[in-house]
Amino acid sequence: MSDRRQPVTARPAPSDLSAFDWRRVAYLVLASRLIDEIEETRLVPERKVLYQFSARGHDVPQVLLGSLLTHPKDGVGAYYRSRPLLLTLGLSLEDAFASPMGKAGGFSDGRDIGVVCNLPGRDGPTVLPMAGDVGSQFTPAAGWAQALRYRRDVLGEAAYDGALAVAHSGDGAVATNGFWSALTMATTLRLPLLFYVEDNGYGISVPSHLQTPGGNIVENLRSFKHLRLFDGDGTDPAEAASLFQEAVGVVRAGEGPALLRLTVPRLSGHSGQDNQAYKP
């Protein structure tokens, strides 16, 4: 098998879609969008939420990815626009609303902006503690992947067989040192790490082509050894579902790391304070 792969955009056969509970996918997407709408139209204007990062347009692929993270030893490094993914992995609607409002009793107990959180893996995947810094999710995810390998191969713990780590980011984060450090670790050590990059064309207010030459990180990584590459349209649920299934399957099978890039629209600004004046 070749150490690298051309980007994949093939549509799935109908049978590929049966792995997803599409009613649950729709419910979680609508729940995420309702939270965004209430925050944007009520809670931010009322100053009850000070930091709002809408995931509208990014939500369907995130829910699809979360639906495939079923191994109890899976780990996820996420960022401030990952709320749909977190809802899929068990974040309650109560916490999703209360934590951005600084309410006590949630995952941060009101001590952090609500979209920066963690979810201990009680009965499923662990969402690693998040930080607001762009690119800070990559190296912890790579560390989790390395720990999975150690627990399985060195300690002989069969419970870790087939588990993977996910590093979820936007396109702006691939310009950070955290991304390149994690990518080097994952490819040289052939770690079970999936990079999922949702590309909305902007890194905060900077167009992608001014941070990533050519604007497509997949095209730029074709020469990387031991890295499987996937590229597709995040607005096509069937295509996105197929690509996630293939990418997750590659990593779970022990074939090394993979990177999946999906193009998605940023329907809102970078944050609630963004007037989007930089958009054409």
For each residue, the residues with C-beta under 8 A, 3 or more apart:
1: 255
2: 5
3: 225 226 227
4: 222 223 224 225 226 227 228 229
5: 2 8 228 229 230
6: 222 229
7: 218 219 229 230 231 232 261
8: 5 229 230 231 232 243 246
9: 231 232 233 239 243
10: 239 242
11: 236 238 239 242
12: 16 17 238 239 241 242 245
13: 16
14: 17 18
15: 18
16: 12 13 19 241 242 245
17: 12 14 20 22 238 241
18: 14 15
19: 16 67 68 241 245
20: 17 25 64 67 241
21: 24 25 67
22: 17 25 26
23: 26 27
24: 21 27 28 67
25: 20 21 22 28 29 60 63 64 67 237
26: 22 23 29 30
27: 23 24 30 31
28: 24 25 31 32 59 63 66 84 87 88
29: 25 26 32 33 59 60 63 84
30: 26 27 33 34
31: 27 28 34 35 87 93
32: 28 29 35 36 55 56 59 63 83 84 87
33: 29 30 36 37 56 59
34: 30 31 37 38
35: 31 32 38 39 83 93 96 97
36: 32 33 39 40 52 54 55 56 268
37: 33 34 40 41
38: 34 35 41 42 43 97
39: 35 36 42 43 44 49 52 54 100 272
40: 36 37 43 44 52 54 268 272
41: 37 38 44 45
42: 38 39 45 46 48
43: 38 39 40 46 48 49 52 100 101
44: 39 40 41 47 48 49 50 52 272
45: 41 42
46: 42 43
47: 44 50
48: 42 43 44 101
49: 39 43 44 52 100 101 114 272
50: 44 47 113
51: 80 100 113 114 115 271 272
52: 36 39 40 43 44 49 100 115 271 272
53: 80 81 83 115 270 271 272
54: 36 39 40 81 267 268 269 272
55: 32 36 58 59 62 81 82 83 84
56: 32 33 36 59 267 268
57: 200 235 264 265 266 267 268
58: 55 61 62 81 84 198 200 234 264 266
59: 28 29 32 33 55 56 62 63 84
60: 25 29 63 64 84 234 235 237 240
61: 58 64 65 196 198 234 240 244 262 264
62: 55 58 59 65 66 82 84 85 88 168 198
63: 25 28 29 32 59 60 66 67 84 85 87 88
64: 20 25 60 61 67 68 237 240 241 244
65: 61 62 68 69 85 88 166 168 196 244 248
66: 28 62 63 69 84 85 86 87 88 89
67: 19 20 21 24 25 63 64 70 88
68: 19 64 65 244 245 248
69: 65 66 74 76 88 89 124 125 166 248
70: 67 74 124 125
71: 74 125 162 163 164 252
72: 121 123 124 125 159 163
73: 121 125 148 151 159 160 163
74: 69 70 71 121 124 125 126 163 164 165 166
75: 121 125 126 127 128 141 144 145 148 163 165 166
76: 69 85 89 125 126 127 128 141 165 166 168
77: 128 130 137 138 140 141 144 165 166 167 168
78: 82 85 86 127 128 130 137 168
79: 82 130 134 136 137 168 169 170 173
80: 51 53 113 115 116 130 132
81: 53 54 55 58 115 170 198
82: 55 62 78 79 85 86 115 130 168
83: 32 35 53 55 86 87 91 96 115
84: 28 29 32 55 58 59 60 62 63 66 87 88
85: 62 63 65 66 76 78 82 88 89 168
86: 66 78 82 83 89 90 91 96 117 119 127
87: 28 31 32 63 66 83 84 91 93 96
88: 28 62 63 65 66 67 69 84 85
89: 66 69 76 85 86 119 124 125 127
90: 86 119 123 124
91: 83 86 87 95 96 107 117 119
92: 95 96
93: 31 35 87 96 97
94: 97 98 106
95: 91 92 98 99 106 107 117
96: 35 83 86 87 91 92 93 99 100 114
97: 35 38 93 94 100 101
98: 94 95 101 103 105 106 114
99: 95 96 102 103 106 107 108 110 112 114 115 117
100: 39 43 49 51 52 96 97 113 114 115
101: 43 48 49 97 98 114
102: 99 110 114
103: 98 99 106 110
104: 109 110
105: 98 109
106: 94 95 98 99 103 109 110 114 117
107: 91 95 99 117 118 119
108: 99 111 112 114 116 117
109: 104 105 106
110: 99 102 103 104 106
111: 108
112: 99 108 116 117
113: 50 51 80 100 116 132
114: 49 51 96 98 99 100 101 102 106 108 117
115: 51 52 53 80 81 82 83 99 100
116: 80 108 112 113 130 131 132
117: 86 91 95 99 106 107 108 112 114 127 130
118: 107 127 128 129 130
119: 86 89 90 91 107 125 126 127
120: 126
121: 72 73 74 75 124 125 126 127
122:
123: 72 90
124: 69 70 72 74 89 90 121
125: 69 70 71 72 73 74 75 76 89 119 121
126: 74 75 76 119 120 121 144
127: 75 76 78 86 89 117 118 119 121 130
128: 75 76 77 78 118 137 140 141 144
129: 118 140
130: 77 78 79 80 82 116 117 118 127 136 137
131: 116 136 137
132: 80 113 116 136
133: 136
134: 79 172 173 176 203 204
135: 138 169 173 175 176 177 178 179
136: 79 130 131 132 133 139 140 178
137: 77 78 79 128 130 131 140 141 167 168 169 173 178
138: 77 135 141 142 167 169 173 176 178 179 181 182 183 195
139: 136 142 143 178 181 182 185
140: 77 128 129 136 137 143 144
141: 75 76 77 128 137 138 144 145 165 166 167 182 193
142: 138 139 145 146 165 167 181 182 185 186 191 193
143: 139 140 146 147
144: 75 77 126 128 140 141 147 148 165
145: 75 141 142 148 149 164 165 186 191 192 193 257
146: 142 143 149 150 185 189 191
147: 143 144 150 151
148: 73 75 144 145 151 152 160 163 164 165 191 192
149: 145 146 152 153 154 189 191 192
150: 146 147 153 154 155
151: 73 147 148 154 155 157 159 160
152: 148 149 155 156 157 158 160 161 163
153: 149 150 156
154: 149 150 151
155: 150 151 152
156: 152 153
157: 151 152 160
158: 152 161
159: 72 73 151
160: 73 148 151 152 157 163
161: 152 158
162: 71 252
163: 71 72 73 74 75 148 152 160 192 252
164: 71 74 145 148 192 193 194 248 251 252
165: 74 75 76 77 141 142 144 145 148 191 192 193 194
166: 65 69 74 75 76 77 141 193 194 195 196
167: 77 137 138 141 142 182 193 194 195 196
168: 62 65 76 77 78 79 82 85 137 196 198
169: 79 135 137 138 173 174 179 195 196 197 198
170: 79 81 173 197 198 199 200 203
171: 174 197 198 199 200 201 202 203 208 211 212 217 261
172: 134 175 202 203 204 206 208 211
173: 79 134 135 137 138 169 170 176 178 179 197 203
174: 169 171 179 197 211 212 217
175: 135 172 179 203 211 212
176: 134 135 138 173 179 180
177: 135 180 181
178: 135 136 137 138 139 173 181 182
179: 135 138 169 173 174 175 176 182 183 195
180: 176 177 183 184
181: 138 139 142 177 178 184 185
182: 138 139 141 142 167 178 179 185 186 193 195
183: 138 179 180 186 187 195 221 224 227 257 259
184: 180 181 187 188
185: 139 142 146 181 182 188 189 191
186: 142 145 182 183 189 190 191 193 195 227 256 257
187: 183 184 190 224 225 226 227 256 257
188: 184 185 226
189: 146 149 185 186
190: 186 187 226 256 257
191: 142 145 146 148 149 165 185 186 256 257
192: 145 148 149 163 164 165 251 252 254 256 257
193: 141 142 145 164 165 166 167 182 186 251 257
194: 164 165 166 167 247 248 251 257 258 259 260
195: 138 166 167 169 179 182 183 186 257 258 259 260
196: 61 65 166 167 168 169 247 259 260 262
197: 169 170 171 173 174 217 259 260 261 262
198: 58 61 62 81 168 169 170 171 234 261 262 264
199: 170 171 208 216 217 261 262 263 264
200: 57 58 170 171 263 264 265 266
201: 171 207 208 215 263 266
202: 171 172 205 206 207 208 266 270 278
203: 134 170 171 172 173 175 206 208 211
204: 134 172 270
205: 202 270 274 278
206: 172 202 203 210 211
207: 201 202 210 211 215
208: 171 172 199 201 202 203 211 212 215 216
209: 212 213 214 215
210: 206 207
211: 171 172 174 175 203 206 207 208
212: 171 174 175 208 209 215 216 217 220
213: 209 220
214: 209 219 220
215: 201 207 208 209 212
216: 199 208 212 219 220 231 261
217: 171 174 197 199 212 220 221 259 261
218: 7 221 222 229 230 231 259 261
219: 7 214 216 222
220: 212 213 214 216 217
221: 183 217 218 224 227 229 259
222: 4 6 218 219 229
223: 4
224: 4 183 187 221 227
225: 3 4 187
226: 3 4 187 188 190 256 257
227: 3 4 183 186 187 221 224 256 257 258 259
228: 4 5 247 250 255 256 257 258 259
229: 4 5 6 7 8 218 221 222 258 259
230: 5 7 8 218 243 246 247 258 259 260 261
231: 7 8 9 216 218 260 261 262
232: 7 8 9 236 239 240 243 260 261 262 263
233: 9 236 239 240 262 263
234: 58 60 61 198 240 262 263 264
235: 57 60 263 264 265
236: 11 232 233 239 240
237: 25 60 64 240 241
238: 11 12 17 241 242
239: 9 10 11 12 232 233 236 242 243
240: 60 61 64 232 233 234 236 237 243 244 262
241: 12 16 17 19 20 64 237 238 244 245
242: 10 11 12 16 238 239 245 246
243: 8 9 230 232 239 240 246 247 260 262
244: 61 64 65 68 240 241 247 248 260
245: 12 16 19 68 241 242 248 249
246: 8 230 242 243 249 250
247: 194 196 228 230 243 244 250 251 258 260
248: 65 68 69 164 194 244 245 251 252
249: 245 246 252 253
250: 228 246 247 253 255 256 258
251: 164 192 193 194 247 248 255 256 257 258
252: 71 162 163 164 192 248 249
253: 249 250
254: 192
255: 1 228 250 251 258
256: 186 187 190 191 192 226 227 228 250 251
257: 145 183 186 187 190 191 192 193 194 195 226 227 228 251
258: 194 195 227 228 229 230 247 250 251 255
259: 183 194 195 196 197 217 218 221 227 228 229 230
260: 194 195 196 197 230 231 232 243 244 247
261: 7 171 197 198 199 216 217 218 230 231 232
262: 61 196 197 198 199 231 232 233 234 240 243
263: 199 200 201 232 233 234 235
264: 57 58 61 198 199 200 234 235
265: 57 200 235
266: 57 58 200 201 202 269 270
267: 54 56 57
268: 36 40 54 56 57 274 276
269: 54 266 272 273 274 275 276
270: 53 202 204 205 266 274
271: 51 52 53 274
272: 39 40 44 49 51 52 53 54 269
273: 269
274: 205 268 269 270 271
275: 269
276: 268 269 279
277:
278: 202 205
279: 276
280:
